[in-house]
Amino acid sequence: MTVDEQPTLYTLVGVILAPPSTDSGIVAEMDARSEPGLNDPFEEAIDNALSSLPADLRAAMSNVEIVVEDEPPDGRPLLGLYRGVPLPRRSSTYSGVLPDKISIFRGPITRLAAGDADRLLQEVRHVVLHEIAHHFGISDERLIELDRY
């Protein structure tokens, strides 16, 4: 896989890329290599969804990365996928682990939007917020109860 084939990596403002420590309140800034591509409506939609989060929620996110991938693994019918240890399940022994990963799948979302730019924005926002909810420990069942699935 060449560098050009690597998934886009977002290191979010307000997302601590290492487990919280007692000696530092510094949060990571979005660096130049992870900025959304110029004129890419899909990546701009992700950036807009992330920017729409309240600052306190962004600040509460910890040790998580968001990547754009072309398709879900093994042809699964997914628009996004959260893999990791949700915040409420982390204990004092949570340390030295790789970041949680939120994958946003470009292909299925783009096909769902069917060329409608407004629908693309809406679907990307919905998927990004849905997967972030899992990072905060909110299950699909609870999202259904809240009418936010």
PyMOL commands that set and color helices and strands:
alter all, ss='L'
color gray80, all
select helices_A, chain A and resi 3-5+32-34+41-51+55-60+73-75+87-89+106-113+117-135+140-145
alter helices_A, ss='H'
color red, helices_A
select strands_A, chain A and resi 8-10+64-69+80-83+100-105
alter strands_A, ss='S'
color yellow, strands_A
deselect
rebuild
show_as cartoon
